[in-house]
Amino acid sequence: MKKWKGFIVAGVIIILLGQVMFHIYKDPLDYNPESKDYYIEYGLEETSSKNLVTAIYLDYRLFDSFFEASLLLIAVAGIAFMGVKDEDLL
């Protein structure tokens, strides 16, 4: 019975990965030249940064980076909390 559970889990994972790979291969990533032109034209005056990469990362994408770091912190804290045995807490 334990052997069959492993095969079923592996099969489901392979099917899900196949679907993800199919959608990645099927959907083209369209290039948006308007956003590039906007960053080049307004990047210096909106962010006061001479380096365009820094302007995009620290100003336009700041909230995205902040929430990614917050999710990583929550995930690590959750794993650390689940890894502690009950005897260690008392």
TORPA-4810 file (N, C-alpha, C, O; in nm, 3 decimals):
<nodes>
NODE_1_0.082_-0.120_0.000_0.000_0.000_0.000_0.087_0.126_0.000_0.057_0.223_-0.069_M
NODE_2_0.196_0.124_0.079_0.284_0.239_0.087_0.351_0.264_-0.048_0.375_0.379_-0.086_K
NODE_3_0.381_0.156_-0.119_0.444_0.167_-0.250_0.351_0.237_-0.349_0.396_0.320_-0.428_K
NODE_4_0.223_0.204_-0.344_0.126_0.264_-0.437_0.108_0.413_-0.411_0.091_0.491_-0.504_W
NODE_5_0.112_0.453_-0.284_0.099_0.595_-0.252_0.214_0.674_-0.314_0.194_0.783_-0.367_K
NODE_6_0.334_0.619_-0.307_0.449_0.684_-0.367_0.435_0.698_-0.517_0.467_0.803_-0.573_G
NODE_7_0.386_0.592_-0.584_0.365_0.599_-0.729_0.257_0.700_-0.765_0.270_0.771_-0.865_F
NODE_8_0.153_0.706_-0.686_0.044_0.801_-0.715_0.092_0.944_-0.696_0.064_1.030_-0.779_I
NODE_9_0.165_0.970_-0.588_0.219_1.105_-0.565_0.315_1.143_-0.676_0.311_1.256_-0.726_V
NODE_10_0.403_1.052_-0.715_0.497_1.080_-0.823_0.423_1.106_-0.954_0.460_1.196_-1.030_A
NODE_11_0.319_1.029_-0.981_0.240_1.049_-1.103_0.172_1.184_-1.105_0.171_1.252_-1.208_G
NODE_12_0.114_1.224_-0.993_0.048_1.355_-0.986_0.150_1.467_-1.005_0.122_1.565_-1.074_V
NODE_13_0.267_1.454_-0.945_0.371_1.556_-0.961_0.416_1.565_-1.106_0.436_1.675_-1.159_I
NODE_14_0.434_1.450_-1.171_0.475_1.451_-1.312_0.368_1.514_-1.400_0.400_1.589_-1.492_I
NODE_15_0.242_1.486_-1.373_0.133_1.546_-1.452_0.130_1.698_-1.432_0.115_1.773_-1.528_I
NODE_16_0.143_1.743_-1.306_0.141_1.887_-1.280_0.260_1.957_-1.343_0.245_2.065_-1.400_L
NODE_17_0.378_1.898_-1.334_0.496_1.957_-1.399_0.480_1.960_-1.550_0.523_2.055_-1.615_L
NODE_18_0.419_1.856_-1.605_0.393_1.854_-1.749_0.300_1.966_-1.790_0.322_2.030_-1.894_G
NODE_19_0.197_1.992_-1.712_0.105_2.101_-1.743_0.174_2.236_-1.735_0.152_2.322_-1.820_Q
NODE_20_0.257_2.255_-1.632_0.330_2.381_-1.619_0.423_2.402_-1.737_0.428_2.511_-1.795_V
NODE_21_0.498_2.297_-1.774_0.590_2.309_-1.887_0.514_2.334_-2.017_0.563_2.407_-2.103_M
NODE_22_0.396_2.273_-2.033_0.316_2.297_-2.153_0.274_2.443_-2.162_0.281_2.503_-2.270_F
NODE_23_0.230_2.500_-2.052_0.187_2.640_-2.054_0.305_2.735_-2.072_0.291_2.838_-2.138_H
NODE_24_0.420_2.702_-2.015_0.537_2.787_-2.035_0.579_2.784_-2.181_0.614_2.887_-2.238_I
NODE_25_0.576_2.666_-2.243_0.617_2.653_-2.382_0.515_2.716_-2.476_0.553_2.777_-2.577_Y
NODE_26_0.387_2.703_-2.443_0.279_2.750_-2.532_0.262_2.901_-2.529_0.243_2.963_-2.633_K
NODE_27_0.269_2.962_-2.411_0.243_3.104_-2.397_0.370_3.184_-2.427_0.471_3.169_-2.358_D
NODE_28_0.366_3.269_-2.529_0.485_3.349_-2.557_0.496_3.466_-2.459_0.395_3.521_-2.415_P
NODE_29_0.619_3.503_-2.427_0.642_3.619_-2.344_0.656_3.739_-2.436_0.758_3.754_-2.504_L
NODE_30_0.555_3.824_-2.438_0.556_3.938_-2.528_0.642_4.050_-2.471_0.637_4.079_-2.352_D
NODE_31_0.719_4.109_-2.557_0.805_4.221_-2.519_0.723_4.348_-2.525_0.651_4.372_-2.623_Y
NODE_32_0.732_4.431_-2.422_0.655_4.554_-2.416_0.749_4.673_-2.430_0.812_4.712_-2.332_N
NODE_33_0.761_4.732_-2.550_0.854_4.843_-2.567_0.807_4.972_-2.500_0.889_5.061_-2.474_P
NODE_34_0.678_4.985_-2.470_0.629_5.107_-2.406_0.685_5.123_-2.265_0.718_5.234_-2.225_E
NODE_35_0.696_5.014_-2.191_0.749_5.026_-2.055_0.897_5.063_-2.058_0.943_5.140_-1.974_S
NODE_36_0.972_5.009_-2.153_1.113_5.045_-2.164_1.129_5.193_-2.195_1.212_5.261_-2.134_K
NODE_37_1.049_5.243_-2.287_1.056_5.385_-2.322_1.016_5.473_-2.204_1.074_5.580_-2.184_D
NODE_38_0.917_5.429_-2.127_0.873_5.506_-2.010_0.984_5.514_-1.906_1.011_5.622_-1.853_Y
NODE_39_1.048_5.401_-1.877_1.156_5.401_-1.778_1.273_5.489_-1.821_1.331_5.560_-1.739_Y
NODE_40_1.306_5.484_-1.948_1.417_5.565_-1.998_1.383_5.713_-1.994_1.467_5.795_-1.958_I
NODE_41_1.259_5.748_-2.030_1.220_5.889_-2.038_1.198_5.952_-1.900_1.242_6.064_-1.875_E
NODE_42_1.129_5.881_-1.812_1.089_5.940_-1.684_1.168_5.887_-1.564_1.144_5.931_-1.451_Y
NODE_43_1.259_5.794_-1.584_1.329_5.731_-1.473_1.410_5.828_-1.389_1.406_5.822_-1.266_G
NODE_44_1.483_5.917_-1.454_1.569_6.009_-1.380_1.488_6.112_-1.302_1.518_6.140_-1.186_L
NODE_45_1.386_6.168_-1.364_1.310_6.273_-1.294_1.218_6.218_-1.186_1.191_6.287_-1.088_E
NODE_46_1.169_6.095_-1.200_1.080_6.039_-1.098_1.156_5.979_-0.980_1.107_5.982_-0.867_E
NODE_47_1.275_5.926_-1.004_1.347_5.858_-0.897_1.473_5.932_-0.852_1.528_5.900_-0.746_T
NODE_48_1.521_6.027_-0.929_1.645_6.102_-0.902_1.766_6.010_-0.894_1.862_6.039_-0.824_S
NODE_49_1.761_5.899_-0.965_1.871_5.805_-0.968_1.931_5.805_-1.108_1.859_5.790_-1.208_S
NODE_50_2.062_5.820_-1.115_2.129_5.820_-1.246_2.140_5.679_-1.303_2.147_5.660_-1.424_K
NODE_51_2.140_5.580_-1.215_2.148_5.442_-1.259_2.006_5.389_-1.280_1.928_5.384_-1.184_N
NODE_52_1.972_5.351_-1.401_1.836_5.310_-1.434_1.799_5.177_-1.368_1.684_5.158_-1.329_L
NODE_53_1.894_5.087_-1.355_1.866_4.959_-1.290_1.831_4.980_-1.143_1.738_4.918_-1.091_V
NODE_54_1.905_5.067_-1.076_1.876_5.098_-0.937_1.741_5.166_-0.924_1.667_5.139_-0.830_T
NODE_55_1.709_5.253_-1.017_1.580_5.322_-1.013_1.465_5.223_-1.025_1.365_5.234_-0.953_A
NODE_56_1.477_5.127_-1.115_1.370_5.028_-1.134_1.359_4.938_-1.011_1.249_4.911_-0.964_I
NODE_57_1.473_4.892_-0.961_1.471_4.796_-0.851_1.427_4.860_-0.719_1.349_4.801_-0.645_Y
NODE_58_1.477_4.978_-0.689_1.451_5.037_-0.558_1.331_5.131_-0.554_1.283_5.164_-0.445_L
NODE_59_1.282_5.174_-0.668_1.168_5.264_-0.665_1.044_5.201_-0.728_0.939_5.191_-0.663_D
NODE_60_1.054_5.159_-0.851_0.936_5.104_-0.917_0.898_4.966_-0.864_0.780_4.934_-0.858_Y
NODE_61_0.995_4.885_-0.824_0.969_4.750_-0.778_0.989_4.733_-0.628_1.006_4.621_-0.582_R
NODE_62_0.988_4.840_-0.552_1.017_4.833_-0.409_0.916_4.747_-0.333_0.954_4.662_-0.253_L
NODE_63_0.786_4.769_-0.358_0.685_4.693_-0.286_0.691_4.545_-0.323_0.669_4.459_-0.238_F
NODE_64_0.719_4.516_-0.448_0.731_4.377_-0.491_0.845_4.308_-0.416_0.830_4.197_-0.365_D
NODE_65_0.959_4.375_-0.409_1.075_4.318_-0.338_1.047_4.306_-0.188_1.087_4.207_-0.126_S
NODE_66_0.979_4.403_-0.131_0.947_4.400_0.012_0.856_4.281_0.045_0.880_4.210_0.143_F
NODE_67_0.752_4.260_-0.036_0.661_4.150_-0.009_0.725_4.014_-0.037_0.692_3.916_0.030_F
NODE_68_0.815_4.006_-0.134_0.888_3.880_-0.155_0.974_3.847_-0.034_0.978_3.732_0.010_E
NODE_69_1.043_3.945_0.021_1.125_3.923_0.140_1.038_3.887_0.260_1.076_3.803_0.341_A
NODE_70_0.921_3.949_0.272_0.831_3.917_0.383_0.780_3.774_0.373_0.774_3.703_0.473_S
NODE_71_0.744_3.729_0.253_0.698_3.592_0.236_0.809_3.492_0.266_0.784_3.387_0.325_L
NODE_72_0.932_3.525_0.227_1.044_3.437_0.258_1.064_3.428_0.410_1.089_3.320_0.462_L
NODE_73_1.054_3.541_0.480_1.068_3.541_0.626_0.959_3.459_0.692_0.987_3.384_0.786_L
NODE_74_0.836_3.471_0.645_0.725_3.394_0.702_0.745_3.245_0.678_0.719_3.163_0.766_I
NODE_75_0.791_3.208_0.558_0.813_3.066_0.527_0.924_3.008_0.614_0.910_2.898_0.666_A
NODE_76_1.033_3.080_0.631_1.143_3.031_0.714_1.100_3.021_0.860_1.135_2.925_0.928_V
NODE_77_1.025_3.119_0.908_0.976_3.114_1.047_0.881_2.996_1.066_0.885_2.930_1.170_A
NODE_78_0.796_2.969_0.968_0.705_2.855_0.978_0.777_2.723_0.980_0.742_2.633_1.057_G
NODE_79_0.879_2.710_0.896_0.957_2.586_0.894_1.033_2.569_1.025_1.041_2.459_1.079_I
NODE_80_1.090_2.677_1.077_1.162_2.670_1.205_1.067_2.635_1.318_1.103_2.558_1.408_A
NODE_81_0.946_2.689_1.316_0.847_2.660_1.420_0.804_2.514_1.415_0.789_2.450_1.519_F
NODE_82_0.784_2.460_1.293_0.742_2.320_1.281_0.855_2.223_1.312_0.830_2.107_1.345_M
NODE_83_0.979_2.269_1.300_1.093_2.182_1.327_1.126_2.165_1.473_1.203_2.076_1.508_G
NODE_84_1.070_2.247_1.559_1.097_2.239_1.703_1.006_2.134_1.765_0.885_2.135_1.739_V
NODE_85_1.062_2.045_1.845_0.982_1.942_1.912_0.911_2.004_2.032_0.954_2.107_2.085_K
NODE_86_0.804_1.942_2.075_0.727_1.993_2.188_0.808_1.989_2.318_0.788_2.074_2.405_D
NODE_87_0.899_1.893_2.332_0.979_1.884_2.454_1.075_2.002_2.466_1.108_2.044_2.577_E
NODE_88_1.119_2.055_2.353_1.211_2.167_2.355_1.144_2.296_2.399_1.210_2.386_2.451_D
NODE_89_1.013_2.306_2.379_0.940_2.426_2.415_0.916_2.435_2.566_0.907_2.545_2.620_L
NODE_90_0.907_2.322_2.634_0.876_2.322_2.778_0.995_2.336_2.862_0.984_2.338_2.985_L
</nodes>
